Amino acid sequence: MWQNGGGENGGFRALETAQCNQLREQRNFPHMNTCRRWIEIHRTGCHVRPKIATGNKFSKREIHGQDLINLAFYRRIYPKAYIDEVRAYVHNRNPTEAPYSRSQVHRAEVRLGLWLKVGSSTADEAYRPINLSKRREYWKEEYPDGIKDIDVRDVIDIDEAQFKLESQDRKRGKVTKQRRCDARGKYKKGAPGVSLLMGVSGDEQDPFEFHQQFSSGGTNLWRFYEFMNGFIEWLAVNRIGHSYCFTMDNLNIHKHPFILNLIEDNGHKVVFRAPYWSCDGAIEYVFNTIQTKLQMEFDWVTDIDDLILKIDDVIFEMTDVGFRRYFEHVGFAQDV
């Protein structure tokens, strides 16, 4: 320790030797005042971390007031706009001020709590008045027009998806500049895939799902009828006396009288989501999770049989956790 400025084995005397002074003259050792300052930091703070500028100075050129409001509105309407487009809009709304820099716009967006995310698109048809009205009914009206009065624990969301072997092959990698990013592949372009029909429950206490996979052909009316019939029979055995509300998109085969009669004759309900608003379906995000987990196993999956088995494994793991968070993510209330 540094005590009383000296000592046989340390202290200030150890910093004022002929060897240290020679190094100071060569600018290879700190000045004595610097040494005293660091010793004092160690004595009072028990550390020797240097003091650094934090940069937390207020700049009059930061975006505030109405300009910040304009930025927020613009990002709300055009979330995919480039930063220079944002700069131009904010400046055009207040041309008496000089344009803001990119860094100033970035800091303003941080203050607004905006995050950079992978973009998605919603079809223009979704914003037609009739489809906006149907979406409002789906969330705000009671059955049979909407799901407002239905407990999320009684909701089963159903849809179909296709997973291809070629989607497992990663598209980018890193190599030295003069080499191709090439590796031995397991898949051919146009390789076959697997069709997955799946329904997930919003029940948090007793989560469940029902799915079927097909390695050939797509989803037609007969195949979907067989799936729904099998699902309803499974519910009759495993959820005795419980009535559920099925939600699904507006695919024609989903609304066929065969399907509607099958559901209603067995004491269940069905509500269709608004057209073009796939983001309202919890099952869509479940499929996205399955796809992500499959891509993490691209070395393990080599053929259709492997792909089918891996999809089963992923779904089994997800069911252990439950699907409630997917329903809450799209807008279902925690309690009705």
C-alpha positions in Angstrom: 0.0 0.0 0.0 1.0 3.6 -0.5 1.4 5.0 3.0 3.0 8.3 4.1 4.4 8.7 0.7 7.3 6.3 1.2 8.7 3.0 2.4 11.5 0.6 1.6 9.5 -1.3 -1.0 7.2 1.3 -2.4 5.7 4.7 -2.0 6.8 7.9 -3.7 10.4 7.1 -3.1 10.2 4.1 -5.4 9.0 6.5 -8.2 11.9 9.0 -7.8 14.8 6.7 -8.4 17.6 7.6 -10.9 16.2 4.9 -13.2 12.7 6.3 -13.2 13.9 9.9 -13.7 16.0 8.7 -16.7 12.9 7.1 -18.2 10.9 10.3 -17.6 13.5 12.3 -19.5 13.0 9.8 -22.4 9.2 10.2 -22.1 8.9 6.5 -21.2 7.6 6.9 -17.7 4.8 9.1 -16.2 5.5 12.5 -14.7 5.6 12.6 -10.9 2.4 14.6 -10.7 0.7 11.9 -12.8 1.9 9.3 -10.4 0.6 11.2 -7.4 -2.8 11.6 -9.0 -3.1 7.9 -9.8 -2.0 7.0 -6.3 -4.6 9.3 -4.8 -7.3 7.7 -7.1 -6.2 4.2 -5.8 -6.2 5.4 -2.2 -9.7 7.0 -2.3 -11.5 4.9 -4.9 -9.7 1.6 -4.6 -9.2 1.4 -8.4 -7.0 2.9 -11.1 -9.5 3.3 -13.9 -8.8 6.4 -15.9 -11.3 9.2 -16.1 -12.8 9.5 -19.6 -15.0 12.0 -21.3 -18.6 10.8 -21.3 -19.8 13.1 -24.0 -23.0 13.9 -22.2 -23.1 17.5 -23.2 -26.3 19.1 -24.4 -26.4 20.2 -28.0 -28.7 22.9 -29.2 -28.9 21.1 -32.5 -30.5 18.0 -31.1 -34.1 17.3 -32.4 -36.7 18.6 -30.0 -40.2 20.0 -29.9 -42.3 19.9 -33.1 -39.5 18.4 -35.2 -39.3 15.4 -32.9 -43.1 15.0 -33.2 -42.9 15.2 -37.0 -40.1 12.6 -36.9 -42.3 10.3 -34.8 -45.3 10.6 -37.1 -43.2 10.0 -40.2 -41.7 6.8 -38.8 -45.1 5.6 -37.7 -46.4 5.9 -41.2 -43.2 5.0 -43.1 -41.3 2.6 -40.8 -39.1 1.5 -43.7 -38.0 5.0 -44.8 -34.3 5.6 -45.3 -32.7 8.0 -42.8 -32.1 10.6 -45.5 -35.8 10.5 -46.3 -36.5 11.2 -42.6 -34.1 14.1 -42.6 -35.8 15.5 -45.7 -39.2 15.3 -44.3 -38.3 16.9 -41.0 -36.5 19.7 -42.8 -39.4 20.3 -45.2 -41.8 20.6 -42.3 -39.5 23.3 -40.7 -37.5 24.8 -43.6 -36.3 27.8 -41.5 -33.9 25.5 -39.7 -30.8 23.8 -41.2 -31.2 20.1 -42.0 -30.4 17.7 -39.2 -27.5 15.3 -39.5 -27.9 11.6 -39.7 -26.4 11.2 -36.2 -28.9 13.7 -34.8 -31.8 11.8 -36.4 -30.4 8.5 -35.0 -30.1 9.9 -31.5 -33.7 11.3 -31.7 -35.0 7.8 -32.8 -33.2 6.3 -29.8 -35.0 8.7 -27.5 -38.3 7.8 -29.1 -37.6 4.1 -28.4 -37.4 3.1 -32.0 -35.6 -0.2 -32.8 -34.2 -1.5 -36.1 -36.1 -4.7 -37.1 -36.5 -7.0 -40.0 -39.2 -5.4 -42.2 -42.5 -6.9 -43.3 -45.2 -5.8 -45.6 -49.0 -5.8 -45.4 -51.0 -5.9 -48.7 -52.6 -2.7 -49.8 -55.9 -4.6 -49.9 -55.8 -4.9 -46.1 -56.4 -1.2 -45.8 -59.5 -1.1 -47.8 -62.4 0.1 -45.7 -64.3 -3.2 -45.8 -61.2 -5.1 -44.6 -60.4 -2.6 -41.9 -64.1 -2.9 -40.8 -63.8 -6.7 -40.7 -60.6 -6.5 -38.6 -62.3 -4.2 -36.2 -65.2 -6.7 -35.9 -62.8 -9.6 -35.4 -61.3 -7.9 -32.3 -64.1 -5.8 -31.0 -67.3 -7.7 -31.6 -68.7 -10.7 -29.8 -69.3 -14.1 -31.4 -70.2 -14.9 -34.2 -68.7 -11.7 -35.7 -65.7 -11.5 -33.4 -63.7 -13.0 -30.5 -64.2 -10.3 -27.9 -66.2 -12.5 -25.5 -64.1 -15.6 -26.0 -61.5 -16.6 -23.5 -58.1 -17.0 -25.1 -57.9 -20.4 -23.3 -60.7 -21.6 -25.6 -59.2 -20.4 -28.8 -57.5 -22.7 -31.3 -55.7 -21.0 -34.3 -55.3 -23.1 -37.4 -53.3 -22.7 -40.6 -51.1 -24.6 -43.0 -47.4 -24.0 -44.0 -44.8 -25.7 -46.2 -41.2 -26.3 -45.3 -38.7 -27.2 -48.0 -35.3 -28.8 -47.8 -33.7 -26.0 -49.8 -34.8 -23.5 -47.2 -32.4 -25.2 -44.8 -29.4 -24.3 -47.0 -27.8 -21.1 -45.8 -27.3 -18.4 -48.4 -24.4 -16.5 -47.1 -21.0 -17.2 -45.5 -17.5 -15.7 -45.0 -14.3 -16.7 -46.8 -11.2 -14.8 -48.0 -11.8 -12.3 -50.8 -10.3 -14.3 -53.6 -12.3 -17.5 -52.9 -15.9 -18.5 -53.6 -18.2 -19.0 -50.6 -18.7 -22.6 -51.6 -19.4 -25.8 -49.6 -20.6 -29.3 -50.3 -24.4 -29.1 -50.4 -27.1 -31.6 -49.5 -30.0 -30.1 -51.4 -30.9 -29.4 -55.0 -32.9 -26.5 -56.2 -36.6 -27.4 -56.3 -36.1 -30.1 -53.7 -39.4 -31.5 -52.3 -40.9 -30.2 -49.1 -43.4 -31.0 -46.3 -46.9 -29.6 -45.9 -47.8 -29.0 -42.3 -51.4 -28.6 -41.1 -51.4 -27.4 -37.5 -53.7 -26.0 -34.8 -52.4 -24.4 -31.5 -54.2 -23.7 -28.3 -54.1 -20.5 -26.2 -54.5 -22.5 -23.0 -51.7 -21.6 -20.7 -52.4 -24.2 -18.0 -52.8 -27.2 -20.3 -51.2 -26.3 -23.6 -51.7 -28.5 -26.6 -51.5 -28.7 -30.4 -52.6 -31.0 -33.2 -50.7 -31.3 -36.5 -50.3 -33.5 -39.5 -47.5 -33.6 -42.1 -47.7 -34.5 -45.8 -44.7 -35.1 -48.0 -46.7 -34.9 -51.3 -49.4 -32.7 -52.5 -50.8 -29.5 -51.0 -53.8 -28.8 -48.8 -57.1 -29.5 -50.5 -60.7 -29.7 -49.2 -60.6 -33.4 -48.5 -57.2 -33.3 -46.7 -58.3 -30.3 -44.6 -61.6 -32.1 -43.8 -59.7 -35.2 -42.6 -57.4 -33.0 -40.5 -60.3 -31.2 -38.8 -62.2 -34.4 -38.3 -59.1 -36.0 -36.6 -58.5 -32.9 -34.5 -62.2 -32.8 -33.3 -62.0 -36.5 -32.5 -58.8 -35.9 -30.5 -60.5 -33.1 -28.6 -63.5 -35.3 -27.8 -61.2 -37.8 -26.1 -58.6 -35.5 -24.5 -60.7 -32.5 -23.7 -64.0 -34.1 -22.8 -67.0 -31.7 -22.8 -64.9 -28.7 -23.7 -66.1 -26.4 -26.5 -63.5 -24.4 -28.4 -63.5 -21.6 -30.9 -61.4 -22.2 -34.1 -59.9 -19.2 -35.7 -58.4 -19.3 -39.2 -57.9 -17.3 -42.4 -60.3 -16.8 -45.2 -59.1 -19.6 -47.5 -62.1 -21.0 -49.5 -61.7 -24.5 -48.2 -61.8 -23.2 -44.6 -65.2 -21.7 -45.2 -66.7 -24.7 -47.1 -70.0 -26.0 -45.7 -68.4 -29.4 -45.0 -66.0 -27.8 -42.6 -68.4 -25.4 -41.0 -71.0 -28.2 -40.4 -68.3 -30.5 -39.0 -67.2 -27.8 -36.4 -70.6 -26.7 -35.4 -72.2 -30.2 -35.2 -69.5 -31.1 -32.7 -70.3 -28.2 -30.4 -67.5 -25.9 -31.4 -67.3 -22.4 -32.9 -65.4 -20.8 -35.7 -64.4 -17.1 -36.4 -62.5 -16.0 -39.5 -59.8 -13.4 -39.3 -60.0 -10.3 -41.5 -58.7 -10.8 -45.0 -55.0 -9.9 -45.6 -54.3 -9.5 -41.9 -52.2 -12.6 -41.3 -50.4 -10.8 -38.5 -53.5 -11.3 -36.4 -52.9 -15.1 -36.4 -50.8 -16.6 -33.6 -50.1 -19.6 -35.8 -48.1 -17.5 -38.2 -45.5 -16.7 -35.6 -45.5 -20.4 -34.5 -44.5 -21.3 -38.1 -41.8 -18.6 -38.0 -40.4 -20.1 -34.8 -40.4 -23.6 -36.4 -38.6 -22.3 -39.5 -35.9 -20.6 -37.4 -35.3 -23.7 -35.3 -35.1 -25.8 -38.5 -32.4 -23.5 -39.9 -30.4 -24.0 -36.8 -30.3 -27.8 -37.6 -29.3 -27.5 -41.2 -26.4 -30.0 -40.8 -28.7 -32.6 -39.2 -31.5 -32.5 -41.8 -30.5 -34.3 -45.0 -33.7 -35.6 -46.5 -37.5 -35.5 -46.3 -37.7 -38.1 -43.5 -35.2 -36.1 -41.4 -37.2 -32.9 -42.0 -40.5 -34.6 -40.9 -38.9 -36.0 -37.7 -37.2 -32.6 -36.9 -40.5 -30.7 -37.3 -42.1 -33.2 -34.9 -39.3 -32.6 -32.4 -39.5 -28.8 -32.6 -43.3 -28.9 -32.2 -43.0 -31.2 -29.2 -40.5 -28.9 -27.5 -42.7 -25.8 -28.2 -45.7 -27.5 -26.7 -43.9 -28.0 -23.4 -43.5 -24.3 -23.1 -47.0 -23.5 -24.5 -48.3 -21.1 -27.2 -50.0 -18.5 -25.0 -47.4 -15.9 -25.6 -48.0 -16.1 -29.4 -51.7 -15.3 -28.8 -50.9 -12.4 -26.5 -48.4 -11.1 -29.0 -51.0 -10.7 -31.7 -53.5 -9.0 -29.5 -55.4 -11.5 -27.3 -56.0 -10.2 -23.8 -54.6 -12.1 -20.9 -58.0 -12.4 -19.4 -61.5 -11.9 -20.7 
